Amino acid sequence: MNYTNLLSENSGKFPQKPCLSYKENGTWKSYNWTELKAIVAQTANALKNSGVKIDDNVAIYSENIAEWIIFDLAIVSIGAVSIPIYATSTATQAKYILDEAEIKVILTGSQVQYKNIISIYGESEFLETIIVADKNVELITDRSYYFKNWIKDQSTYLEITYRKLNDLATIIYTSGTTGEPKGVMLTHGNFLKGFESHLEFFKFKNPENEHSLSFLPLSHVFERIWAIFMLHVGAQIYMSENPKQIADTLKEVRPTMMCSVPRLYQKIQAGIMDKINNSSAIKQKIFYWALRTGMRYSENRRTDLKPDFILKLKHKLAEKLVFSKIKAQMGGRLWFMPVGGAALSAEITQFFDALGIHLIIGYGLTETSATVTCFPNKNYVYGTCGKPLSGVEFEIGPNDEILVKGHGVMKGYYKKPEATAEVFTHDGWFKTGDSGKIDPSGNLIIVDRIKDLMKTSTGKYITPQPIENLLTNDNYIQQAIIIGDNKPFVTALLVPDFDALKKLAIKLELKFESLEELVNIDKIREFYSEKVNSLQKNLSSFEKIKNFKLLPGEFNMDLGEITPTLKIKRNIVLQKFSEIIEDMYKEKK
């Protein structure tokens, strides 16, 4: 039992079929199954010759590249444990993982990661060998090797080490919005049982024909398990090394499947609506007619009803005039898009359904091997996170906390028995830290992170995430954080979408020398004030934002303000901007 058995199975079934694609010098290239198995074997044998043994920890510190997948499969195939480090992690963050996990061998991607590792190389008690994927990096120590040189003389015979279901396969360190990172221990059983339940839940037809784009960091549990699952079923995966180029990559790769976080779809929807609202009256009329038609059609599909002849005809016309053009910008073939990592409003999910782009909303954590619940194929309910996969249970515990049991739950936190004990009930339920409820049909509804729930000084309870989503659904707001805990009313820090804001400034003929100057112009402040008031018109009075501050720059990962998965580290941001926050309350006293 080993989740890398997929190499032997699929190289036998589809020897010449492309399975792992990557970009090199601007051109897409691919390994077929025979080639992938061979290079994984060479890497596995090189790891053995470097002294890596069963249960040893080996790290990967890189962007999404082909070598990431190859190294991961090689590590696990010899019974060792794969430990990803976010490509955006600092040298200090990487050192914490290297020291705790006693890493001897590490793969680095580009110059940035290699430079960080070199800066701490002498301080590491365990690190011996650095493998570098990018041949343009200048090697400094005699214990650094280019990946291709390191494996070139190795055997292409792959001997996969047998592992039990409960044996460790990977340790994934949570980026953590608070405190030091914790290493989540996931087993071969977590992976393999999860694959079985996904296949049973979705009943994919011919999954080996799918094309999946790996866009999120492979260091994150969501993309990592999804990518391995895609290889498990024989699909072809593409490595997206630079997430900022996603718009171009979608059109080049034309994937059929892709997992992502809500922010991508918020931005796409906001961009579409901004373009429509600035178009001619006739184009607006056609679009909104098509959207209404799409909603009626998708509602039939959702409830498994056959549309009548007239609706079919209208939908075909809407597809030709509107939907096909939007879908072409996303490659034109996407049909299965799991979405997780944060909440996404029902309105946006329904909007994409109307376009014929179905988002599979789900819920999960690193500690649950990603998916706990997700939308079923039919009769899913907007505004929920769907139903549990087979072999997974959830219930609502004290303080409305979501509790989880099943094959996906982690073995525990690495070298942290006390932290492990804290997150399990006496009878073995994992405490997620999320507040939720269950609708009458058994669908999970997420309320918020329990630690993020707020109580104003007037005694009113506020869940910030839905309000923040309401704001960031707008094309002019990139990031938002709500403040209100122990305060008399709600305020907000808003980060504009600077591309949209600059276009607005040109339209209003405003002159500015810097973004700081721009966000403080009275007309811009008035524009956002009107926008916020419009967006929150349906909120209760105690939930409404009474004051806000426009920030001249995005929350920054390098400064520790957001996680690698773009979640705002609330405590750090509140502390850093404490003076601005206090000023907002003084202004409105």
Secondary structure, 3 states (H helix, E strand, C coil): CCCCHHHHHHHHHCCCCEEEEEEECCEEEEEEHHHHHHHHHHHHHHHHHCCCCCCCEEEEECCCCHHHHHHHHHHHHCCCEEEEECCCCCHHHHHHHHHHHCCCEEEECCHHHHHHHHHHHCCCCCCCEEEECCCCCCCCCCCEEEHHHHHCCCCCCCCCCCCCCCCEEEEEECCCCCCCCCEEEEEHHHHHHHHHHHHHHHCCCCHHHCEEEECCCCCCHHHHHHHHHHHHCCCEEEECCCHHHHHHHHHHHCCCECCECHHHHHHHHHHHHHHHHCCCHHHHHHHHHHHHHHHHHHHHHHCCCCCCHHHHHHHHHHHHHHHHHHHHCCCCCCCEEEECCCCCCHHHHHHHHHHCCCEEEEEEEHHHCEEEEECCCCCCCCCCCCEECCCEEEEECHHHEEEEEECCCCCEECCCHHHHHHCECCCCCEEEEEEEEECCCCCEEEEEEHHHCEECCCCCEECHHHHHHHHHCCCCEEEEEEECCCCCCEEEEEEECHHHHHHHHHHCCCCCCCHHHHHCCHHHHHHHHHHHHHHCCCCCHHHCEEEEEECCCCCCCCCCCECCCCCECHHHHHHHCHHHHHHHHHHCC
